[in-house]
Amino acid sequence: MQGRRRHRWYFVMMGVCLTTFVLAWAVVRLWSVPVAIGMCVFAAVIPPVAAVFANKRDPDDDWWNDPRWDDPRWDDPGHDRDRPDDEGR
């Protein structure tokens, strides 16, 4: 799934969250307070799920493939960790 689609789904999920909160306390509470509380509990679960879903890595993403990890001198004292050995020389 591409980043734009993930972001679109994130905003849709957050819109559902806000709509559920507003409907729970503006409309549903007039008929049933326990149902309104249940709707709020459901809406409270949506933001963490949306954040995890929006930050999920795609299989074709390569941001995690840092060339510094292949640096054999990574752990040597005094070695510049911000620049791999093959860079700049």
GIDATA-V383678 format. One record per pair of residues at least 12 apart in sequence whose C-alpha atoms are under 10 Angstrom apart, sorted by sequence separation. I is the first residue (numbers start at 0). GAP is how many residues later the second one is. D is the distance in Angstrom with one decimal. If there is no record, write none. Layout:
{{I GAP D} {I GAP D}}
This chain:
{{23 12 4.6} {24 12 8.6} {68 12 9.6} {70 12 9.1} {71 12 9.0} {72 12 7.7} {22 13 8.2} {23 13 7.4} {67 13 7.4} {70 13 5.8} {71 13 8.3} {21 14 9.8} {23 14 8.7} {24 14 9.2} {67 14 7.7} {69 14 8.2} {70 14 6.4} {20 15 8.3} {23 15 6.1} {24 15 8.6} {67 15 7.1} {68 15 8.4} {69 15 9.4} {70 15 8.4} {19 16 9.0} {20 16 9.3} {22 16 8.7} {23 16 6.8} {66 16 9.2} {67 16 5.1} {21 17 9.9} {22 17 9.5} {66 17 7.1} {67 17 8.3} {20 18 7.1} {21 18 9.1} {65 18 9.8} {66 18 9.9} {67 18 9.5} {19 19 6.5} {20 19 5.7} {23 19 9.6} {66 19 9.6} {67 19 9.8} {19 20 7.0} {20 20 9.2} {66 20 10.0} {19 21 9.9} {20 21 9.2} {16 22 9.4} {17 22 9.6} {19 22 8.3} {20 22 6.5} {16 23 8.6} {19 23 6.1} {20 23 8.7} {18 24 8.8} {19 24 9.6} {16 25 8.3} {17 25 7.5} {16 26 4.8} {17 26 9.5} {15 27 7.8} {16 27 7.4} {16 28 8.6} {17 28 9.7} {13 29 8.9} {16 29 6.2} {17 29 9.8} {12 30 9.5} {15 30 8.3} {16 30 7.4} {14 31 9.9} {15 31 9.9} {13 32 7.1} {12 33 6.8} {13 33 6.5} {16 33 9.8} {12 34 7.6} {13 34 10.0} {13 35 9.9} {9 36 9.7} {12 36 8.8} {13 36 7.2} {9 37 8.7} {12 37 6.3} {13 37 9.5} {11 38 9.1} {12 38 9.6} {9 39 9.1} {10 39 8.3} {9 40 5.4} {8 41 7.9} {9 41 7.2} {9 42 9.4} {6 43 9.4} {9 43 7.4} {10 43 9.3} {5 44 9.3} {6 44 9.7} {8 44 8.5} {9 44 5.9} {8 45 7.7} {9 45 9.6} {6 46 9.1} {7 46 8.9} {5 47 7.3} {6 47 6.1} {5 48 5.3} {6 48 9.1} {4 49 9.1} {5 49 8.2} {3 50 9.6} {5 50 8.5} {2 51 8.0} {2 52 9.0} {5 52 10.0} {2 53 9.3} {2 54 9.2} {0 55 9.3} {1 55 9.5} {2 55 8.4} {0 56 9.0} {1 56 7.3} {0 57 6.4} {1 57 10.0} {0 58 8.8} {1 58 9.2} {2 58 9.7} {0 59 9.3} {1 59 9.2}}
